Amino acid sequence: MSDSKKFKALAAPKGVPEYIPPSSATFYKVRQTMVEQAHLSGFQHIELPIFEDTTLFARGVGESTDVVSKEMYTFADRGDRSVTLRPEGTAGVMRSVIQHNLDRGQLPVKLAYYGPFFRYERPQAGRYRQLQQVGVEAIGVDDPALDAEVIALADRTYKALGLSGYRLEVTSLGDNTCRPEYRDKLQEFLFKLDLDEETRRRAEINPLRVLDDKRPEMQEATADAPLMLDYLSPECREHFETVTGLLADMGVDYVVNPRMVRGLDYYTKTCFEFVHDGLGAQSGIGGGGRYDGLMAQLGGQDLSGIGYGLGVDRAVLALEAEEITLDGVDRRVDVFGVALGLEAKKAMTVVINELRKAGISSDMSFGDRGLKGAMKGADRAGARFALVLGDQELDNGTVALKDLEAHEQTDVPLADIARVVAGKLG
């Protein structure tokens, strides 16, 4: 029996999406656009650990959440320390800000990050065990104008991708001046219901979380539950009205959703979610909110913050739902070199290297393919230009420059090719 028949073919873990060429170009463009939009608003990059001390998420995210109680990838390392693959980004950013005293300088601290996050969920379209996100956090200032800036940034990001079939839902979850009264009213309502043991325990820890129960029977049972917006303190109401007013001034469309419950316990005041109905059950494509008190809860100063997490995977699915193709994703390189003969290949290798040094994305044919086969390689690369070099061109010290969009060909001196191509690319 051959070695190839001894073992079952390996595959990626269940629930972990892979992006391979050519579709990976769309994933990359979506992520880059999200990051670039954050940088345009003054957010600086922070690189976070993939795993953290489990206590960080238990304390920061909330033990009543599904994320902590059911979905975390937690294990003991070789030192018998409990560590967890990060399920979200805000707690890790806050831990880093505290550890490195970033909150001791100019405020707000504006940070952006991206990468994979991990949750043990039932895999389905748009819900993965390894999810990709781009996030921002603005820490240290409780200013409704900052809330509006962060929400508007997320909205601009989706518009920069060309998306239009989404809606922005906003609400306020109040703060510790008004949530205790609401908590009592909500628990009074919930404890009159016939709750199963797990739901009753959740109602005792964080009753707001019960409103997020997606079971139809629970949605029906809580339809008349009291709403946080009806119990906001004057200060929280003014904060929320200022945020929504600024969104309107900036031309950001929104709807108020008084039943919104985000999946993490640390949110206070402004809360928001972007919803795309073209994605079916997993309609949320991004969201976030303010988290007053989280820094103090993690051992730092009592400073507030606001941020969001935008799902790269979900945005890719939203583009597919709207049948949008991003510009340039079908172009792997700008220039593709075709060399005919050994000496021509040596010369073309030098030419391609010079183009790359000039910052021009380039590739070339390898092997012994003829002109027709090599030109297919240029098409597959989505190249704007093809360079053809054979014995005749070598003798003349030139290279044939083919404009594959204009269907034009010119002979260019080998020494000038980088300058000429750079000029045509503009």
Salt bridges, closest charged atoms under 4 A:
ASP3 OD1 - LYS6 NZ 3.40
GLU47 OE1 - HIS45 NE2 2.68
GLU52 OE2 - ARG95 NH2 2.70
ASP66 OD1 - LYS70 NZ 3.91
ASP66 OD1 - ARG202 NH2 2.55
ASP77 OD2 - ARG81 NE 3.01
GLU121 OE1 - ARG127 NH1 2.03
ASP142 OD1 - HIS239 NE2 3.34
ASP142 OD2 - LYS269 NZ 2.59
ASP142 OD1 - ARG290 NE 3.74
ASP147 OD2 - HIS239 NE2 3.68
ASP147 OD1 - ARG290 NH2 2.49
GLU149 OE2 - LYS110 NZ 2.86
ASP155 OD2 - LYS159 NZ 2.91
GLU169 OE2 - ARG167 NE 2.87
ASP196 OD2 - ARG215 NH1 3.24
GLU198 OE2 - LYS70 NZ 3.10
ASP212 OD2 - ARG209 NH1 3.97
ASP212 OD1 - LYS214 NZ 2.73
ASP213 OD2 - ARG215 NH2 2.67
ASP265 OD1 - ARG209 NH2 2.68
GLU273 OE2 - ARG262 NH1 3.81
ASP277 OD2 - ARG167 NH1 2.75
ASP292 OD2 - LYS269 NZ 3.46
ASP292 OD1 - ARG290 NH1 3.49
GLU322 OE2 - HIS276 NE2 2.71
GLU343 OE2 - LYS346 NZ 3.59
GLU354 OE2 - LYS357 NZ 3.10
ASP363 OD2 - ARG332 NH1 2.74
ASP363 OD1 - ARG356 NH2 3.88
ASP403 OD2 - ARG384 NH2 3.52
GLU405 OE2 - ARG331 NH2 2.65
GLU405 OE1 - ARG384 NE 3.50
ASP416 OD2 - ARG419 NH2 3.73
